[in-house]
Amino acid sequence: MKKYITTPIYYLNGLPHIGHAYTSILGDVMKKFETMRGNEVYYTTGTDEHGQKNQHSIEESGLSADEFLTRQSENFRNLFVDLGIDFDYFVRTSRPEHKKIVQEILQTIYDRGLIVKKSYEGLYCEGCEQFKKKSDLDENGCCPDHKKAPKAISEENYFFRLEPYRQWLIDYINTHPDWIQPAKYANEVLGMLKEPLDDLCISRPKSRVWLGVELPFDHDYVTYIWFDALVNYISTLNYGHNPDFEEIWANSHHLIAKDILKPHCIYWPIMLHALGVAPVRHYFIHGYWIGEGGVKMSKSLGNVVDPVEVIRLLGVDALRFYLIHNMTLGGDSQISIPMLKQGYKILANNIGNLQMRVLKMTQKSLDGKVPSADSLNDDDKKLVSGIADRFTRLFSQELSLEVISELADSVVKAGDAVNAYFAANEPWVLAKKPEQRERFEAVVYTTLECLRLIGLAMYPLTPASARKIEDSLGLAQVSFKADFTPFKLAAGTTVKVGDPLFPMVE
Ligand code: ME8
């Protein structure tokens, strides 16, 4: 059955940063993991192009809205392409097809009497694009995320009632324990549901905000953020006009960070329920990347990690691997250029060196041909089979954040095991002793075969390096499949030494 994986759609008033890169890389790793298992995946990421924040940036830029949005959106799209992210559709909420579906949904819910107009006075945080309660603010009366005092605003707006659905949502969470993963976040949502839910303000008067989707039942207002942005997940599937919608939606997975837990796990399922649509199948929720030492990344502290800079310094695969390998599940994780360089060293010393050493040895002492596997001893076989079994088991598990994190860990552990084997068997000594020829060939075969299996498992994480490994072993992988049957590397295959996978960096 086809799986549908989504990331949040990102605000495009600034440039894409490491957090945006991370979620979209993670989605790509999940897609590749699933594709290797033979599952079809439809993967979307994209940009959220409405709202006051984006509107202010347009006004400051001096460009037309269309020029600004297209330029900014391209920055995200181009970065994601550079990062090897294989999205099937790049969402842009400024597209007319999306806006039309937002309007259809609004009209349906309005006709059901679930949207009401009323006058409202509140404290508005532009950073969050949300009204705040006093209890949401810090001791200085500022938004804890944006460190700015929200503005007092009084205006008439349209509201969607959430409270009638609170008990339904509590019951749904309690009866679907794997719905929100990790479970810690399900508990957080249940905590938010202990108090009655305020009505959700879903409109802004055009006099204040023009960058949004016009309400179909009141032309003086627009909607944006949640009634616009969340709808992207189903407008992409052409909801309301696609007979196959239910089938693919039944297998949908939202990937988000903890910052947008409430809109995704409270507003969105209630909106869908009001519409008569089932909730998303799973949420995968990750923590935040923060600077080294546990401080928030900020321009003033000079600790912002720019993905473009990391690609230039260390390459795409090093960034992808670091992000997947080092994200703590259910918590925040630290990142800095020195930490990324340390992560690069692990890859270079572990996988890169092993590959180069064994290939050069094959080139020099075996005429560049994979030797025979006929004289492998029990330890050799155990090493190969152990790695093959581990990856087979891993790739047969249900998709989750744990499995993806375990994959990166297993690659490093398998690399460590093969390095230890290589060092203990000293094939460079065996190579010089004609009477040890069989043993030498067995050690080289074992190492090359392990490398093949590791390269295959690396594909979701570091696709370019995986291709290079397979290519160096004389294997042209058209598409990578999760078949870890051991001892498939054929004797006599010609290997290629090529450039190092992870060359030395300063
Ligand atoms: O909230 N660490 O957009 P946004 C990890 N448009 N991930 C991070 C991160 C960090 N430090 N910072 C951001 C919005 N992210 C709305 C979403 S969805 C229908 C609308 C990632 O540009 C993470 O995925 O603020 C987070 O949820 C998202 O970017 C927020 O992106």
Boltz pocket constraint, residues with backbone or C-beta under 6 A from the ligand:
constraints:
  - pocket:
      binder: B
      contacts: [[A, 7], [A, 8], [A, 9], [A, 10], [A, 11], [A, 12], [A, 18], [A, 19], [A, 20], [A, 22], [A, 23], [A, 48], [A, 229], [A, 230], [A, 232], [A, 255], [A, 256], [A, 257], [A, 258], [A, 259], [A, 260], [A, 287], [A, 288], [A, 289], [A, 290]]
      max_distance: 6.0
